[in-house]
């Protein structure tokens, strides 16, 4: 098997485009997404305030909003039409509307009729500014009621306003770097891995070099050597990226690191053997890349990471349970973020191992079938 892996490495060293796929392409992806999420979460998102009340309450709301690092007030206007125009031009992402008489209604224990609108077509940005505007507005109203109104009207009575504490677990800073990047990098690298393995196996079939590939080795060891070469390369790239995220950026592993590393090895192996299976079954690289794009390219969307699977259609749930990325994402979340016991993550690890065995067995079957056809 060692000689088979050395043969594959020599092939990569003599074919510059294949070498780029396992060196420059992963490096560029890691640098690109690490830079994209480096800031953690978006800040200074432009919003506007429609202030038709011109009161102490509206000034207090403006003060609290301006102190929120997520938001940046680019316009304060009395004209709703002007603000709506800015929203339609995507120059702002949302606005707070303070109608005339809002302060008077608030102190009379009536609905102040303050409203918040935001652009939800950009999901992440919409969620960020909606939460920030809501928190800032509520804090400003509570501060106005306690400090500006009740203190002046009833100076000798301490009447604190009620507070509800909200604590986000496992990612208190709501950092996109810690939420998205650990899923994006494996999702992209496993797709690159699939393309490399598919092309490597396809080249053997295209140029009729299967005898040289086997070279007195068993089908088992030859197939394993070719796939493991790429699995180890992309696993090493993933470990290098994890070193950056954990040791340099400081996102420590709450659980067991060895479980994540073992899960990554099974994860990449499963997709490598799947690619070999597809190529050996179709014997057509164009069809193979199409099937790999559908199966591997949909991993992030169907794994329940960015889009929830609750109440999803039956087909969506079925697809989520036939891709190796789903148990890997679960294992990574349990061990990296939550710090679950080892026993909890043994199930997704076992599922990944089953995927490896299944796809290796199917690749072995189709390679053996192909060799029998060539000999016949």
C-alpha positions in Angstrom: 0.0 0.0 0.0 2.9 2.3 0.7 4.2 1.9 -2.9 0.7 2.7 -4.2 0.6 5.9 -2.2 4.1 6.9 -3.4 3.0 6.3 -7.0 0.1 8.7 -6.4 2.4 11.3 -4.9 4.7 11.0 -7.9 1.7 11.5 -10.2 0.8 14.7 -8.3 4.3 16.0 -8.5 4.4 15.6 -12.2 1.0 17.1 -13.0 0.9 20.7 -11.9 -2.9 21.2 -12.2 -3.6 18.2 -10.0 -1.0 19.4 -7.6 -2.7 22.8 -7.4 -5.9 21.1 -6.5 -4.4 19.6 -3.4 -2.1 22.5 -2.4 -3.1 26.0 -3.7 -6.9 25.4 -3.8 -7.2 24.3 -0.1 -4.9 27.1 0.9 -6.8 29.8 -0.9 -10.1 28.5 0.5 -8.8 28.5 4.1 -7.3 32.0 3.7 -10.4 33.4 2.0 -12.9 32.2 4.6 -10.6 32.9 7.6 -10.4 36.4 6.3 -14.1 36.7 5.7 -15.1 35.6 9.2 -12.0 37.2 11.0 -14.1 40.0 12.5 -16.4 37.6 14.2 -19.7 39.3 13.4 -20.8 42.3 11.3 -20.6 45.7 13.0 -21.7 49.3 12.1 -24.6 48.1 10.0 -26.4 51.2 8.7 -29.9 52.0 10.0 -32.1 55.1 10.3 -34.4 56.5 12.8 -37.8 58.1 12.0 -38.2 60.6 14.9 -41.6 62.3 14.7 -41.9 62.7 18.5 -38.8 64.9 19.0 -38.9 64.1 22.7 -36.6 63.1 25.6 -37.6 59.4 24.9 -36.6 59.6 21.2 -33.3 61.2 22.1 -32.7 58.5 24.7 -33.4 55.8 22.1 -31.0 57.5 19.6 -28.3 57.6 22.3 -28.6 53.9 23.2 -28.7 52.9 19.5 -25.6 54.9 18.8 -23.8 53.1 21.6 -24.5 49.7 20.1 -21.4 48.6 18.1 -23.6 46.5 15.7 -25.5 49.6 14.5 -24.6 52.8 12.7 -27.2 55.6 12.5 -26.8 57.1 9.1 -30.0 59.2 9.1 -32.4 60.7 11.6 -35.5 62.1 9.8 -39.1 63.0 10.4 -40.1 61.8 7.0 -41.0 58.1 6.6 -40.8 58.5 2.8 -37.1 59.6 3.0 -36.2 56.6 5.2 -38.2 54.2 3.0 -36.2 55.4 0.0 -32.9 54.7 1.8 -34.2 51.2 2.6 -35.2 50.5 -1.0 -31.8 51.6 -2.2 -30.2 49.2 0.4 -28.3 52.1 1.9 -29.7 51.1 5.2 -30.8 47.7 6.6 -33.6 48.8 8.8 -35.1 51.6 10.8 -36.8 52.5 14.1 -40.0 54.5 13.9 -40.9 56.8 16.8 -44.3 58.3 16.1 -45.6 61.6 17.5 -46.9 61.3 21.0 -44.8 58.2 21.8 -43.4 59.6 25.0 -46.8 60.8 26.2 -48.4 57.5 25.6 -45.6 55.6 27.3 -45.8 57.6 30.6 -49.6 57.1 30.5 -49.0 53.3 30.5 -50.2 53.0 26.9 -48.7 51.5 23.8 -46.0 53.9 22.7 -46.5 52.5 19.1 -42.7 52.4 18.4 -42.0 50.1 15.6 -38.9 48.4 14.1 -38.6 47.4 10.4 -35.6 45.6 8.8 -34.5 44.0 5.6 -34.8 40.2 6.1 -33.8 39.3 2.5 -30.3 39.1 3.8 -31.0 36.7 6.6 -27.8 37.1 8.7 -27.7 40.8 8.5 -31.5 41.1 9.2 -31.2 39.0 12.3 -28.2 41.0 13.6 -29.8 44.4 13.2 -33.2 43.3 14.4 -31.8 42.0 17.6 -29.6 45.0 18.1 -32.3 47.5 17.4 -34.8 45.7 19.7 -32.3 45.5 22.6 -31.2 49.1 22.3 -34.8 50.4 22.1 -36.0 48.4 25.0 -33.0 49.5 27.1 -33.6 53.1 26.2 -37.3 52.9 27.1 -36.5 51.2 30.5 -33.8 53.8 31.2 -36.2 56.7 30.3 -39.0 55.3 32.5 -36.8 54.7 35.5 -34.3 57.6 35.3 -36.2 60.4 33.5 -39.8 59.9 34.4 -40.4 58.0 37.6 -37.4 59.5 39.4 -38.8 63.0 38.8 -42.4 62.1 39.6 -41.7 59.8 42.6 -38.2 60.7 43.8 -38.4 58.9 47.2 -39.5 55.5 45.9 -37.1 53.1 44.4 -39.1 51.3 41.7 -36.7 49.3 39.6 -37.9 48.2 36.2 -38.1 44.4 35.7 -35.2 42.7 33.9 -35.0 39.5 32.0 -31.5 38.0 31.5 -30.9 36.4 28.1 -27.7 34.2 27.9 -26.7 32.7 24.5 -25.0 29.4 25.2 -21.7 28.1 23.7 -21.2 31.2 21.4 -22.0 34.1 23.7 -20.4 36.6 21.3 -22.6 35.4 18.5 -19.5 35.2 16.4 -19.9 34.1 12.8 -16.3 32.9 12.8 -17.1 30.3 15.5 -20.5 29.5 14.0 -20.0 29.2 10.2 -16.3 28.7 9.6 -16.0 25.3 11.3 -18.7 24.1 9.0 -17.7 25.9 5.8 -14.1 24.7 5.6 -14.8 21.0 5.9 -17.8 21.5 3.4 -15.5 23.0 0.8 -12.5 20.8 1.4 -14.5 17.6 1.1 -15.9 18.8 -2.2 -12.3 19.4 -3.5 -11.4 16.0 -2.2 -14.2 14.4 -4.1 -13.1 16.1 -7.3 -9.4 15.0 -6.8 -10.3 11.4 -6.1 -12.8 11.2 -9.0 -10.2 12.7 -11.4 -7.5 10.4 -10.2 -9.6 7.3 -10.6 -11.0 8.5 -13.9 -7.6 9.0 -15.3 -6.7 5.4 -14.6 -9.8 4.3 -16.6 -9.3 6.8 -19.4 -5.7 5.9 -20.1 -6.1 2.2 -19.4 -3.4 2.2 -16.6 -5.3 0.0 -14.2 -2.7 -2.8 -14.5 0.0 -0.3 -13.6 -2.2 1.0 -10.8 -2.6 -2.5 -9.4 1.0 -3.5 -10.2 0.9 -6.9 -8.4 -1.1 -5.4 -5.5 -4.5 -6.6 -4.5 -7.5 -4.6 -5.4 -8.0 -3.9 -1.7 -4.6 -2.3 -1.1 -4.5 -0.5 -4.5 -7.9 1.1 -3.9 -7.2 2.0 -0.3 -3.8 3.5 -1.2 -5.1 5.8 -3.9 -8.0 7.1 -1.7 -5.9 7.4 1.5 -3.4 9.6 -0.3 -6.0 12.3 -0.8 -7.7 11.7 2.5 -4.4 12.3 4.4 -3.6 15.4 2.3 -7.0 17.0 3.0 -7.0 15.9 6.6 -3.6 17.6 7.0 -5.0 20.8 5.6 -8.0 20.6 8.0 -5.7 20.2 10.9 -3.6 23.2 9.8 -6.8 25.3 9.7 -7.8 24.0 13.1 -4.4 25.0 14.5 -5.1 28.5 13.2 -8.6 28.6 14.7 -7.8 27.0 18.0 -4.3 28.1 18.9 -4.1 31.5 17.0 -7.7 32.7 17.2 -8.4 31.1 20.6 -11.6 29.0 19.9 -10.8 26.2 22.3 -12.2 22.7 22.0 -14.7 22.2 24.8 -14.8 18.4 24.4 -12.3 15.8 23.1 -10.0 16.8 20.2 -9.2 13.2 19.3 -12.8 12.4 18.5 -13.0 15.4 16.1 -9.8 14.3 14.4 -10.9 10.7 14.1 -14.3 11.9 12.8 -12.6 14.0 10.2 -10.6 11.0 8.9 -13.7 8.9 8.6 -15.6 11.9 7.1 -13.0 12.5 4.3 -12.6 8.7 3.8 -16.3 8.3 3.2 -16.5 10.9 0.6 -13.3 9.7 -1.1 -14.7 6.1 -1.4 -18.0 7.6 -2.6 -16.2 9.4 -5.4 -14.4 6.2 -6.4 -17.7 4.4 -6.4 -19.3 6.9 -8.7 -16.5 7.0 -11.2 -16.1 3.2 -11.3 -19.9 2.8 -11.7 -20.4 5.4 -14.4 -16.9 5.2 -16.1 -17.7 8.7 -17.2 -16.0 11.7 -15.6 -18.6 14.3 -16.7 -21.4 12.3 -15.2 -19.4 11.6 -12.1 -18.7 15.2 -11.4 -22.4 16.0 -11.8 -23.4 13.3 -9.3 -20.6 14.4 -6.9 -21.8 18.1 -7.2 -25.3 17.1 -6.2 -24.3 14.7 -3.4 -21.4 16.5 -2.0 -22.3 20.1 -2.9 -25.6 19.9 -1.0 -24.0 18.8 2.3 -23.9 22.1 4.1 -27.5 22.9 3.2 -29.0 19.6 4.1 -27.1 18.8 7.3 -29.2 21.1 9.6 -26.4 23.5 10.1 -27.6 26.6 8.3 -31.2 25.6 7.6 -33.2 23.7 10.2 -34.6 20.3 9.4 -37.5 20.6 11.8 -40.8 20.0 10.0 -38.8 19.6 6.7 -40.3 17.6 3.9 -39.7 13.8 4.0 -37.3 14.0 1.1 -35.2 16.7 2.8 -34.9 14.6 6.0 -34.1 11.5 3.9 -31.4 13.3 2.0 -29.9 14.7 5.2 -29.6 11.1 6.6 -27.8 9.7 3.6 -24.9 12.1 3.5 -21.8 11.7 5.7 -21.6 15.4 6.4 -24.7 15.3 8.7 -23.2 12.9 11.4 -19.9 14.7 11.1 -21.5 18.1 11.7 -23.3 16.7 14.8 -20.1 15.2 16.1 -18.1 18.4 15.6 -20.7 20.5 17.3 -20.9 18.1 20.3 -17.2 17.9 20.8 -15.9 21.3 19.7 -18.7 23.6 21.0 -20.8 21.9 23.6 -18.3 19.5 25.2 -20.5 16.5 25.2 -19.4 13.2 26.8 -17.6 10.7 24.6 -20.6 8.3 24.8 -22.9 10.9 23.1 -20.6 11.2 20.1 -20.0 7.5 19.5 -23.2 7.2 17.5 -22.3 9.8 14.8 -18.7 8.4 14.8 -20.1 4.9 14.2 -22.3 6.2 11.4 -19.3 7.7 9.7 -17.4 4.4 10.0 -20.4 2.6 8.4 -20.4 5.1 5.5 -16.6 4.3 5.0 -17.2 0.6 4.9 -20.2 0.8 2.6 -18.6 3.1 0.0 -15.3 1.2 0.1 -17.2 -2.1 -0.5 -19.1 -0.6 -3.4 -16.0 0.9 -4.9 -14.3 -2.5 -4.5 -17.2 -4.2 -6.2 -17.2 -1.9 -9.2 -13.4 -2.0 -9.6 -13.5 -5.8 -9.5 -16.3 -5.8 -12.0 -14.4 -3.4 -14.3 -11.2 -5.5 -14.2 -13.2 -8.7 -15.1 -14.7 -6.9 -18.0 -11.2 -5.8 -19.2 -9.8 -9.3 -19.0 -12.8 -10.7 -20.8 
